[in-house]
Amino acid sequence: MMMMKVKVSELVLVLSWVLCVSAEVQHENIYISGCSDSDGEQMYGLDGEELWYADFVNKRGVYPLPSFSNSFRYEEGVYEAAVADEHTCKLNLNLALRGMKDYPMENDPPSSPIIYSRDDVELDQQNTLICHVTGFYPAPVKIHWTKNGQNVTEGTSIDVPFPNKDGSFRQTSRLEFTPQLGDVYSCTVDHPALDQPLTRIWDVELVLMSVKILSHPGEIIYRLSHGNWTFSF
């Protein structure tokens, strides 16, 4: 399967193919090569997971999955090949811009972001907040985090955009954090198709309360900084 999308400001080429492992199991291996006038992407994935991508800012290849879950490594020179492909992509983009200068711009806004923790929430135990957004075109989106109303950059990371079957994209950002009572986090997503950014709030106390309700359905306990309120039914 091959899919190509050409835009006035961006050229994205997506190649994917299905590898038949047995008569009953199929795996989808995907390769993405894309560029704009200011950015670029080279990524290899398998079954919806990123295996490797080129970090052109820091001039290196990145294996985003934890080392214990993925021992696979590409051969030497894969990053250098990505740099060469990116150069070719930008040459093709310049040709496309001249030949399709009146091509209509396509903009699809992202869905409202979903924010959740990687592990069950326990106070003072390090965890990861995950902010996921999908359905947008073109890629990428901009994602930023706040803690108690203040911008946070330390401990944040963002995956490269991943294509959906309909030609739109999805993207995920992560924030390493340690839950404390009273802390409120937010994830904000921005995209050219949006009139204003989309923000989702994640409140430590409300999450702990919901966990308490699920584990004790006959009693709701809401802890406040000045004491406990208990409601039984």
N, C-alpha and C positions, 0 to 999 in steps of 0.2 A: 504494500500500500504506500502510495506517495501523495503528499499533500503540499501544495504551495500557496502561499498568500503573499501578494505584492501590494504594498502601500506606497503613498507618495513619500513618506518619511521613514519607511522601514521595509526591509525585505527579509522574510522568514521562510526558510526551507526546512520542512520536516520530513524525514525519512523514517519509516518503521517497517519492520518485517516480522513475520511470525515463524518461530522455530519449532518444529514438531519434535518433541522429545520422545513420545511414545504414541501409540494409537489413541490413548485416552487423555493425555496431558499436552497442552500447548502453552508456550511462553512467548510473550511479546517483547521483543528487543527493539529499542527505539534509539535513534540518533537524531539530534537536533543541531543544526547549524544556522545561526541567524545573526543579523547585524543591523544597526541603524547608523546614522551619521555620527553618533557619539558613543555607541556602546556595541557590545556583541555577546554572543552566547555559543558555546560548544558543549554538548552534554551527551552522555551515554546513559541509558536507563534500561531496566528490566522489570516487567510486570508492574509498572507504575512507580517504581522506586529509582531514585538517582543512584547510579553506580560511580560516576565520575563526571566532573565538569571543570572547565578551564576558568581559572581566576585571573583575568587579564590585568587586573589592578595590581595584584601582588606577584604576577608573572609565575604562576605555578598551577599544577593540576591538583584537584581536591577530591578525596574520597569521602563523601559526607556520612556514610554509614559507619557505625562504631566498628573498630578493628576486630572485635570478637565475633561480630555477625557477618563479616565479609572479608575473606582472605584473598579474594580475587584481585589481581593487579594487571593493568595493561602493560604492554611492552614499552621499553624505553623509546622516547621520542614522540609519545602521543601528544604532549603539550606543544612541542615544536610544530607538529603537523596541524594542530588546532590554530596556531598563530598564522600559518600559511593559508589555511582555509578562510580565516577571518579576513586576511588581506584580499583574497579572491572575492569574497562576499561583498566587500566594500567597493571593489571595482565594478562588480555587477550592479550594485545599488546605484552608483553614479550613472550608469547607462540607463537603468530603469527610470531614474528621476528625470532624465532628459526626454525619454520616450513616452513617459506617462505622466507628464506634469499636470494634466487636467483630470487625472483619475480620481474619482470621488473617495474621500476619506471615510474609513469604516471605524466606528468607535462603539464598543459594547461595554457597558459598565459592569463592575464586579458585583457579586451578591454581597449581602451583609456579612461581615467577618464572623467566624466562629472562634471562640477562645475557650481553651480548656487546659487542665494541667496534665502533664505526662503521667504522673503517679498520684495515688491517693494523697490528699493534703494532710500533713501533720505539721503543727507549729514547730518552728526552729529546725526543720529538716529540709535540706536543699532539694529543689524540685525544678521543673521546667514548665513555663507557660508556652502554649502553642497557639498561634493565631493563623487561621487558614481562610483563604479567600479563593473564589473560583468564578468562572463564567465571563472573564474579561478579555477584551481584545482592543488594541495590541498589547503585548507584554513589554515591560513589566509593570507592576504596581509599586507604589512607594508605601512602606509600612514603618510606623514608628510607635514606640512604647512610652507610656508615662507611669510613674509611681507616685501616688498622692499628689497628682497634678504637675509633677516635674518630669521633664523629658529624661529618658534613660537610653543610653547607648552601650554602656558596659555590660557584657554578658549577652548581647543580642547577636543573632545571626539570621540570615535569610537564604532560602533555597533559590536556585535559578527557576524561572517559570517552566512549568510542565504542561504539555498540550493535552486537552480533552479531545474526545472523539469527534466533537462538533466543530473543532477548529479554534475554540476559545482556549484560555489558559487558566491554570491554577497555580497558586504560590503559597508558601508557608514560611512564617517567621517564628523564631523561638527566643525566649528570654529566660536565662538562668536566674532563679530567685530563691529566697528563703522566707516562707510565710510567717507573718507576724500579725497579731490582732490589730485591727485598725487600718491596715494597709489596703489601698485600693489601686488596682492596676487598670490600664486601658490600652487597647490596640487600635490604632487609627490607620485606615487604608485610603490612599488617594490615587486617582486615575484620571486621565484627560476627559473621559466620558462622564464623570461625576460633576454635578453642580457644586457639591461640597463634600468634603471627606466623610467617610463612614467610620464611626467609633463604636466599639463594644467595651463594656465595663466588666471587670472581674474583681469581686469583693471577697477578701479572705473570710470575713465573719459570716457573710451570707452563704458561702460555700460550706463552711463548717456546720452551719445550722442545717442546711439541706442534708448533709451526711448524717447528722444526728436524727433528723426526722425519719430518714430511711432505715436507720438501725434501731430506732425506738419509736414505732408508729403511734404509740399511745401517749407520747409525751413530747412536747416541743420545748426545748431549752434554748433561749437566746441570751448569750453572754455579752454583757456590756462592760465597758472599761470601769464603770462605777458599781458593778454588782451583777447579779443574775436575776433574770425574770423566768419564771417557770409556769407553763400552761399545761394542765393535764386534761384529758378527755377520755 
